[in-house]
Amino acid sequence: MNFLSHYYFDRDVTNCYHILGTVLPDLLKNADKTIVLHPEKLHHQNQSVNHIITGWNKHLEVDRYFHSSDFFLTHSHQLKKELAPVIEGSPVKPFFLGHIALELILDNLLITTNKIDVNDFYNHMQGCDDEVIQEFLTFAGLADTTKFFRFFNGFKKDGYLHTYSETPKIAYALKRICMRVWRDPFTDKHEEAMNEVLIAYREQLYDNFMSIFDEINSKLTIS
């Protein structure tokens, strides 16, 4: 799941470090895809650091349920099939595209149906002290945190997740993600055709997209 979908499950939590933890695995991956940390079983004397670890573990749990769900398997496959012919000639793998496209559509739907407030999410990010984050990253084994903080500061300043509410920009958001792997993933024609597919698929999901959040919530409650 993407940033805002992860946030949905803890939208009522008031501790900013827990919220940061729920999205930190993806923030690190975006900052530098070579970063690999496994703080899952660590415990620190600083409780704020432990809140980040708790949020991190929640992220892993949510992703595990999501990626094994029929909802994900069905819709990511269908999106792959619908997007593959409109990106012919692109280096992007259709499977990757279907996976990420579904996650972006879910984020868009959460915002546009008022299930979450993006400002609240960013307020949590702004509320976290860099010294605590640094302490967590060092404790988890990251020797050089420069790339992460450069990305994270830009992430907070840009407020880019607000654009996820603009349905016509889902294809552009997808392009930006693909540009981390491929330099020129799509032509303008690709992007226009992708947008048509994504907007139509969003409408298909509109009435029942919350079923996956309800399903995961029920599993989180049991566990």
LUMTI-620635 format. One record per residue: residue number from 1; x, y, z of N, C-alpha, C in turn; residue in one letter. Coordinates in steps of 0.02 Angstrom, whole numbers. Layout:
<nodes>
[node NUM; [X; Y; Z]; [X; Y; Z]; [X; Y; Z]; "a"];
...
</nodes>
This chain:
<nodes>
[node 1; [42; -60; 0]; [0; 0; 0]; [44; 62; 0]; "m"];
[node 2; [15; 116; -23]; [52; 179; -27]; [45; 219; 38]; "n"];
[node 3; [76; 277; 41]; [79; 317; 103]; [11; 328; 136]; "f"];
[node 4; [-36; 353; 97]; [-100; 373; 128]; [-143; 314; 146]; "l"];
[node 5; [-137; 260; 110]; [-174; 199; 128]; [-148; 171; 194]; "s"];
[node 6; [-83; 174; 204]; [-55; 153; 268]; [-79; 199; 324]; "h"];
[node 7; [-81; 263; 310]; [-103; 312; 360]; [-175; 299; 381]; "y"];
[node 8; [-217; 276; 335]; [-287; 265; 350]; [-296; 223; 413]; "y"];
[node 9; [-257; 171; 421]; [-266; 124; 476]; [-249; 154; 544]; "f"];
[node 10; [-210; 208; 544]; [-190; 240; 607]; [-207; 314; 608]; "d"];
[node 11; [-257; 332; 570]; [-275; 404; 563]; [-297; 435; 628]; "r"];
[node 12; [-318; 394; 677]; [-340; 421; 741]; [-284; 420; 794]; "d"];
[node 13; [-226; 395; 776]; [-169; 393; 822]; [-140; 464; 827]; "v"];
[node 14; [-124; 485; 888]; [-99; 553; 898]; [-23; 557; 901]; "t"];
[node 15; [11; 500; 906]; [84; 501; 912]; [117; 505; 843]; "n"];
[node 16; [152; 559; 830]; [180; 570; 763]; [233; 519; 746]; "c"];
[node 17; [269; 494; 796]; [322; 445; 781]; [294; 378; 759]; "y"];
[node 18; [237; 359; 788]; [204; 299; 765]; [182; 307; 692]; "h"];
[node 19; [152; 364; 677]; [129; 377; 608]; [189; 377; 560]; "i"];
[node 20; [244; 408; 580]; [303; 407; 538]; [325; 335; 526]; "l"];
[node 21; [325; 295; 577]; [345; 225; 570]; [303; 187; 520]; "g"];
[node 22; [239; 204; 516]; [195; 167; 470]; [210; 181; 396]; "t"];
[node 23; [247; 235; 382]; [264; 251; 313]; [340; 252; 301]; "v"];
[node 24; [379; 243; 355]; [451; 250; 349]; [484; 199; 302]; "l"];
[node 25; [461; 136; 300]; [492; 90; 252]; [489; 116; 180]; "p"];
[node 26; [432; 146; 162]; [425; 173; 95]; [464; 238; 85]; "d"];
[node 27; [467; 279; 137]; [507; 340; 133]; [580; 323; 120]; "l"];
[node 28; [606; 274; 157]; [675; 254; 148]; [688; 226; 78]; "l"];
[node 29; [640; 186; 54]; [647; 156; -13]; [648; 210; -67]; "k"];
[node 30; [607; 262; -56]; [606; 317; -104]; [669; 359; -101]; "n"];
[node 31; [696; 366; -41]; [757; 406; -32]; [817; 372; -63]; "a"];
[node 32; [821; 306; -54]; [878; 268; -81]; [859; 195; -81]; "d"];
[node 33; [847; 167; -140]; [822; 99; -144]; [871; 46; -119]; "k"];
[node 34; [934; 67; -106]; [983; 19; -81]; [980; 12; -4]; "t"];
[node 35; [942; 55; 29]; [937; 51; 102]; [894; -9; 122]; "i"];
[node 36; [921; -51; 164]; [885; -109; 190]; [894; -112; 266]; "v"];
[node 37; [840; -101; 302]; [842; -103; 376]; [793; -155; 402]; "l"];
[node 38; [809; -185; 458]; [764; -234; 490]; [761; -220; 565]; "h"];
[node 39; [725; -167; 585]; [721; -150; 657]; [663; -185; 693]; "p"];
[node 40; [631; -233; 660]; [569; -260; 684]; [571; -284; 757]; "e"];
[node 41; [626; -314; 777]; [630; -343; 845]; [672; -302; 893]; "k"];
[node 42; [691; -242; 872]; [733; -200; 915]; [692; -164; 968]; "l"];
[node 43; [725; -147; 1023]; [692; -108; 1076]; [743; -57; 1101]; "h"];
[node 44; [720; 5; 1108]; [765; 61; 1125]; [742; 92; 1191]; "h"];
[node 45; [789; 124; 1226]; [771; 157; 1289]; [730; 220; 1278]; "q"];
[node 46; [733; 249; 1218]; [693; 308; 1201]; [626; 284; 1174]; "n"];
[node 47; [572; 301; 1209]; [506; 277; 1190]; [483; 303; 1122]; "q"];
[node 48; [507; 363; 1104]; [488; 389; 1038]; [517; 345; 982]; "s"];
[node 49; [577; 321; 993]; [608; 274; 945]; [567; 210; 942]; "v"];
[node 50; [544; 187; 1000]; [503; 126; 1002]; [437; 136; 966]; "n"];
[node 51; [409; 196; 969]; [347; 211; 933]; [359; 204; 857]; "h"];
[node 52; [417; 227; 834]; [433; 219; 763]; [436; 145; 745]; "i"];
[node 53; [467; 105; 788]; [473; 33; 775]; [404; 0; 774]; "i"];
[node 54; [360; 21; 820]; [291; -5; 820]; [255; 12; 755]; "t"];
[node 55; [263; 74; 733]; [232; 93; 670]; [261; 55; 611]; "g"];
[node 56; [326; 45; 612]; [360; 6; 560]; [331; -64; 555]; "w"];
[node 57; [322; -96; 612]; [294; -163; 613]; [222; -164; 587]; "n"];
[node 58; [185; -111; 602]; [116; -105; 577]; [117; -101; 500]; "k"];
[node 59; [164; -64; 474]; [172; -58; 401]; [181; -127; 370]; "h"];
[node 60; [227; -167; 398]; [241; -233; 371]; [180; -278; 374]; "l"];
[node 61; [143; -273; 429]; [84; -314; 438]; [30; -296; 387]; "e"];
[node 62; [18; -232; 378]; [-33; -209; 330]; [-14; -231; 259]; "v"];
[node 63; [49; -222; 240]; [71; -242; 173]; [63; -317; 163]; "d"];
[node 64; [78; -355; 215]; [72; -428; 209]; [0; -449; 195]; "r"];
[node 65; [-47; -419; 230]; [-117; -435; 219]; [-140; -411; 150]; "y"];
[node 66; [-118; -351; 132]; [-140; -321; 68]; [-115; -362; 9]; "f"];
[node 67; [-52; -379; 8]; [-23; -412; -50]; [-44; -485; -58]; "h"];
[node 68; [-72; -513; -5]; [-97; -582; -9]; [-172; -584; -19]; "s"];
[node 69; [-204; -526; -24]; [-278; -523; -29]; [-302; -537; -100]; "s"];
[node 70; [-362; -564; -106]; [-393; -573; -172]; [-403; -506; -206]; "d"];
[node 71; [-418; -455; -167]; [-429; -388; -195]; [-366; -365; -233]; "f"];
[node 72; [-309; -370; -201]; [-247; -349; -233]; [-231; -392; -294]; "f"];
[node 73; [-235; -457; -285]; [-217; -502; -340]; [-263; -492; -400]; "l"];
[node 74; [-327; -483; -387]; [-376; -474; -442]; [-366; -407; -478]; "t"];
[node 75; [-364; -353; -439]; [-364; -287; -471]; [-295; -267; -499]; "h"];
[node 76; [-242; -288; -467]; [-176; -272; -496]; [-166; -310; -562]; "s"];
[node 77; [-192; -371; -564]; [-188; -411; -626]; [-231; -380; -682]; "h"];
[node 78; [-291; -358; -664]; [-335; -328; -714]; [-306; -262; -739]; "q"];
[node 79; [-279; -222; -694]; [-247; -159; -715]; [-187; -173; -760]; "l"];
[node 80; [-149; -224; -744]; [-92; -243; -786]; [-116; -259; -857]; "k"];
[node 81; [-170; -297; -862]; [-197; -316; -928]; [-221; -255; -967]; "k"];
[node 82; [-252; -207; -932]; [-280; -149; -966]; [-226; -97; -983]; "e"];
[node 83; [-174; -94; -942]; [-121; -45; -955]; [-69; -69; -1005]; "l"];
[node 84; [-58; -134; -1008]; [-5; -162; -1052]; [-10; -138; -1124]; "a"];
[node 85; [-69; -141; -1156]; [-71; -120; -1227]; [-62; -45; -1237]; "p"];
[node 86; [-76; -3; -1187]; [-71; 69; -1197]; [-1; 96; -1181]; "v"];
[node 87; [43; 52; -1155]; [112; 74; -1143]; [161; 36; -1188]; "i"];
[node 88; [137; 11; -1243]; [180; -27; -1289]; [241; 15; -1308]; "e"];
[node 89; [300; -15; -1302]; [361; 21; -1317]; [395; 50; -1255]; "g"];
[node 90; [359; 50; -1199]; [388; 75; -1136]; [430; 21; -1103]; "s"];
[node 91; [483; 40; -1067]; [523; -10; -1032]; [491; -34; -967]; "p"];
[node 92; [437; -2; -946]; [405; -18; -882]; [369; -85; -887]; "v"];
[node 93; [379; -127; -837]; [346; -192; -835]; [273; -184; -816]; "k"];
[node 94; [227; -213; -856]; [155; -205; -841]; [136; -228; -771]; "p"];
[node 95; [169; -281; -746]; [152; -305; -678]; [167; -250; -627]; "f"];
[node 96; [225; -220; -632]; [244; -165; -587]; [194; -109; -592]; "f"];
[node 97; [174; -93; -653]; [128; -38; -665]; [60; -52; -634]; "l"];
[node 98; [34; -113; -642]; [-30; -130; -613]; [-31; -126; -538]; "g"];
[node 99; [23; -148; -507]; [32; -147; -435]; [30; -75; -409]; "h"];
[node 100; [72; -32; -437]; [77; 37; -413]; [14; 77; -430]; "i"];
[node 101; [-14; 64; -488]; [-75; 100; -509]; [-132; 87; -460]; "a"];
[node 102; [-140; 25; -439]; [-193; 9; -392]; [-183; 47; -326]; "l"];
[node 103; [-122; 50; -302]; [-108; 84; -239]; [-122; 159; -245]; "e"];
[node 104; [-105; 189; -301]; [-118; 260; -311]; [-193; 275; -315]; "l"];
[node 105; [-229; 231; -348]; [-302; 240; -353]; [-333; 236; -283]; "i"];
[node 106; [-310; 190; -242]; [-337; 185; -174]; [-323; 248; -134]; "l"];
[node 107; [-263; 275; -140]; [-247; 338; -105]; [-294; 393; -129]; "d"];
[node 108; [-303; 397; -195]; [-348; 448; -223]; [-418; 442; -195]; "n"];
[node 109; [-443; 381; -192]; [-512; 370; -168]; [-519; 387; -94]; "l"];
[node 110; [-468; 372; -55]; [-471; 390; 17]; [-477; 466; 25]; "l"];
[node 111; [-440; 503; -16]; [-442; 576; -10]; [-509; 603; -36]; "i"];
[node 112; [-528; 582; -95]; [-587; 611; -128]; [-653; 591; -96]; "t"];
[node 113; [-652; 539; -55]; [-713; 520; -18]; [-708; 542; 55]; "t"];
[node 114; [-658; 582; 70]; [-649; 612; 137]; [-639; 561; 193]; "n"];
[node 115; [-607; 506; 176]; [-591; 456; 227]; [-530; 477; 268]; "k"];
[node 116; [-487; 518; 238]; [-428; 544; 273]; [-418; 617; 254]; "i"];
[node 117; [-377; 651; 295]; [-359; 721; 282]; [-283; 723; 271]; "d"];
[node 118; [-263; 742; 211]; [-191; 742; 195]; [-153; 791; 239]; "v"];
[node 119; [-185; 847; 257]; [-152; 895; 300]; [-134; 864; 368]; "n"];
[node 120; [-179; 823; 394]; [-164; 789; 458]; [-102; 745; 451]; "d"];
[node 121; [-97; 710; 395]; [-39; 667; 384]; [25; 708; 384]; "f"];
[node 122; [25; 763; 347]; [85; 805; 344]; [101; 838; 411]; "y"];
[node 123; [49; 853; 450]; [61; 882; 516]; [99; 832; 561]; "n"];
[node 124; [82; 768; 554]; [120; 717; 591]; [193; 716; 569]; "h"];
[node 125; [204; 719; 503]; [273; 718; 478]; [312; 778; 505]; "m"];
[node 126; [281; 836; 505]; [314; 897; 528]; [327; 895; 603]; "q"];
[node 127; [286; 857; 640]; [291; 856; 712]; [348; 813; 739]; "g"];
[node 128; [379; 773; 696]; [432; 728; 718]; [500; 764; 721]; "c"];
[node 129; [536; 756; 774]; [601; 787; 784]; [654; 748; 746]; "d"];
[node 130; [694; 783; 706]; [747; 751; 667]; [795; 712; 711]; "d"];
[node 131; [807; 735; 772]; [855; 701; 816]; [829; 631; 835]; "e"];
[node 132; [764; 626; 844]; [734; 561; 860]; [738; 515; 800]; "v"];
[node 133; [723; 542; 741]; [727; 502; 680]; [798; 479; 669]; "i"];
[node 134; [846; 524; 679]; [917; 507; 672]; [935; 451; 720]; "q"];
[node 135; [911; 456; 781]; [925; 405; 832]; [898; 337; 810]; "e"];
[node 136; [837; 337; 783]; [808; 274; 759]; [850; 245; 702]; "f"];
[node 137; [866; 287; 652]; [902; 262; 593]; [971; 235; 611]; "l"];
[node 138; [1005; 270; 655]; [1071; 247; 677]; [1065; 182; 716]; "t"];
[node 139; [1016; 179; 760]; [1003; 119; 800]; [986; 59; 755]; "f"];
[node 140; [950; 73; 700]; [930; 20; 654]; [985; -1; 606]; "a"];
[node 141; [1041; 36; 607]; [1099; 14; 568]; [1115; 55; 507]; "g"];
[node 142; [1084; 114; 498]; [1098; 157; 441]; [1154; 205; 459]; "l"];
[node 143; [1213; 194; 429]; [1271; 234; 447]; [1268; 305; 420]; "a"];
[node 144; [1244; 313; 359]; [1242; 380; 327]; [1169; 397; 314]; "d"];
[node 145; [1143; 447; 349]; [1072; 465; 343]; [1061; 525; 297]; "t"];
[node 146; [1113; 548; 264]; [1110; 609; 224]; [1056; 605; 170]; "t"];
[node 147; [1057; 550; 132]; [1009; 544; 76]; [937; 543; 103]; "k"];
[node 148; [928; 508; 159]; [860; 505; 185]; [834; 573; 204]; "f"];
[node 149; [873; 611; 243]; [848; 676; 266]; [840; 725; 208]; "f"];
[node 150; [882; 720; 157]; [873; 762; 99]; [806; 748; 66]; "r"];
[node 151; [790; 683; 59]; [726; 665; 29]; [668; 684; 75]; "f"];
[node 152; [674; 668; 139]; [619; 679; 186]; [602; 753; 192]; "f"];
[node 153; [652; 796; 194]; [639; 868; 198]; [603; 892; 136]; "n"];
[node 154; [623; 867; 78]; [589; 885; 16]; [518; 858; 14]; "g"];
[node 155; [509; 797; 40]; [443; 766; 43]; [395; 808; 84]; "f"];
[node 156; [418; 833; 140]; [375; 874; 183]; [361; 942; 151]; "k"];
[node 157; [413; 971; 122]; [406; 1038; 92]; [361; 1038; 31]; "k"];
[node 158; [369; 987; -11]; [330; 985; -74]; [256; 971; -63]; "d"];
[node 159; [241; 932; -13]; [171; 913; -1]; [140; 879; -61]; "g"];
[node 160; [181; 838; -95]; [159; 810; -159]; [98; 765; -154]; "y"];
[node 161; [87; 734; -96]; [30; 688; -90]; [-37; 724; -99]; "l"];
[node 162; [-38; 790; -91]; [-100; 827; -103]; [-124; 818; -175]; "h"];
[node 163; [-77; 809; -222]; [-97; 802; -292]; [-132; 737; -306]; "t"];
[node 164; [-128; 689; -260]; [-162; 626; -270]; [-238; 634; -271]; "y"];
[node 165; [-262; 691; -246]; [-334; 704; -246]; [-358; 723; -316]; "s"];
[node 166; [-312; 741; -360]; [-330; 762; -428]; [-328; 702; -474]; "e"];
[node 167; [-386; 673; -487]; [-389; 610; -524]; [-352; 612; -591]; "t"];
[node 168; [-356; 666; -630]; [-319; 667; -694]; [-243; 664; -686]; "p"];
[node 169; [-218; 674; -625]; [-146; 673; -615]; [-119; 606; -590]; "k"];
[node 170; [-163; 556; -585]; [-140; 490; -561]; [-87; 462; -608]; "i"];
[node 171; [-97; 470; -674]; [-48; 445; -722]; [19; 480; -714]; "a"];
[node 172; [17; 545; -699]; [80; 582; -689]; [116; 558; -626]; "y"];
[node 173; [77; 546; -573]; [106; 519; -512]; [138; 451; -525]; "a"];
[node 174; [105; 411; -565]; [131; 346; -583]; [196; 353; -623]; "l"];
[node 175; [198; 402; -666]; [258; 416; -706]; [316; 435; -661]; "k"];
[node 176; [303; 478; -612]; [356; 500; -566]; [386; 441; -528]; "r"];
[node 177; [343; 395; -507]; [368; 336; -472]; [411; 293; -518]; "i"];
[node 178; [389; 284; -580]; [427; 243; -628]; [493; 276; -646]; "c"];
[node 179; [497; 342; -642]; [559; 377; -659]; [615; 363; -610]; "m"];
[node 180; [599; 334; -552]; [651; 315; -506]; [689; 253; -531]; "r"];
[node 181; [657; 216; -576]; [687; 156; -602]; [708; 165; -675]; "v"];
[node 182; [665; 198; -714]; [677; 209; -785]; [681; 284; -799]; "w"];
[node 183; [730; 305; -836]; [741; 376; -847]; [683; 409; -885]; "r"];
[node 184; [662; 378; -939]; [606; 405; -980]; [555; 350; -990]; "d"];
[node 185; [514; 338; -938]; [469; 279; -941]; [412; 284; -992]; "p"];
[node 186; [386; 346; -1002]; [327; 352; -1044]; [332; 413; -1090]; "f"];
[node 187; [300; 407; -1148]; [291; 465; -1191]; [227; 501; -1169]; "t"];
[node 188; [215; 560; -1197]; [153; 597; -1183]; [92; 556; -1203]; "d"];
[node 189; [99; 520; -1259]; [44; 478; -1283]; [30; 422; -1234]; "k"];
[node 190; [83; 391; -1208]; [74; 339; -1157]; [36; 367; -1097]; "h"];
[node 191; [58; 425; -1074]; [29; 454; -1014]; [-45; 470; -1023]; "e"];
[node 192; [-61; 496; -1081]; [-132; 513; -1096]; [-175; 450; -1097]; "e"];
[node 193; [-149; 397; -1129]; [-187; 334; -1133]; [-193; 301; -1064]; "a"];
[node 194; [-139; 304; -1025]; [-141; 277; -957]; [-194; 312; -915]; "m"];
[node 195; [-197; 378; -923]; [-245; 417; -884]; [-317; 394; -898]; "n"];
[node 196; [-332; 380; -960]; [-400; 357; -977]; [-415; 291; -943]; "e"];
[node 197; [-366; 246; -943]; [-376; 181; -911]; [-385; 190; -835]; "v"];
[node 198; [-343; 231; -805]; [-345; 239; -732]; [-408; 274; -708]; "l"];
[node 199; [-431; 324; -745]; [-492; 358; -725]; [-552; 311; -730]; "i"];
[node 200; [-554; 271; -783]; [-609; 223; -791]; [-606; 170; -736]; "a"];
[node 201; [-546; 146; -719]; [-540; 95; -668]; [-557; 122; -600]; "y"];
[node 202; [-540; 184; -588]; [-559; 216; -525]; [-635; 214; -515]; "r"];
[node 203; [-671; 228; -569]; [-745; 227; -565]; [-770; 157; -549]; "e"];
[node 204; [-737; 106; -576]; [-757; 37; -561]; [-747; 20; -487]; "q"];
[node 205; [-695; 47; -458]; [-679; 31; -388]; [-718; 74; -338]; "l"];
[node 206; [-746; 128; -361]; [-774; 179; -316]; [-822; 150; -264]; "y"];
[node 207; [-867; 107; -285]; [-919; 84; -239]; [-896; 32; -189]; "d"];
[node 208; [-842; -4; -203]; [-822; -58; -157]; [-749; -56; -136]; "n"];
[node 209; [-714; 0; -149]; [-643; 2; -132]; [-630; -5; -57]; "f"];
[node 210; [-678; 15; -15]; [-668; 10; 57]; [-668; -62; 82]; "m"];
[node 211; [-688; -108; 40]; [-690; -178; 62]; [-621; -203; 82]; "s"];
[node 212; [-569; -180; 47]; [-502; -204; 64]; [-478; -173; 130]; "i"];
[node 213; [-497; -112; 144]; [-478; -81; 208]; [-516; -115; 265]; "f"];
[node 214; [-579; -131; 254]; [-618; -166; 305]; [-589; -236; 318]; "d"];
[node 215; [-570; -269; 264]; [-542; -337; 270]; [-477; -336; 310]; "e"];
[node 216; [-433; -289; 294]; [-369; -284; 330]; [-380; -263; 402]; "i"];
[node 217; [-426; -217; 413]; [-442; -195; 481]; [-464; -254; 524]; "n"];
[node 218; [-505; -297; 496]; [-530; -354; 534]; [-473; -401; 552]; "s"];
[node 219; [-424; -409; 508]; [-367; -452; 522]; [-321; -421; 573]; "k"];
[node 220; [-313; -354; 570]; [-272; -320; 619]; [-302; -326; 689]; "l"];
[node 221; [-368; -323; 692]; [-403; -327; 756]; [-393; -396; 788]; "t"];
[node 222; [-397; -448; 746]; [-389; -517; 770]; [-318; -528; 794]; "i"];
[node 223; [-269; -501; 757]; [-199; -513; 774]; [-179; -472; 836]; "s"];
</nodes>
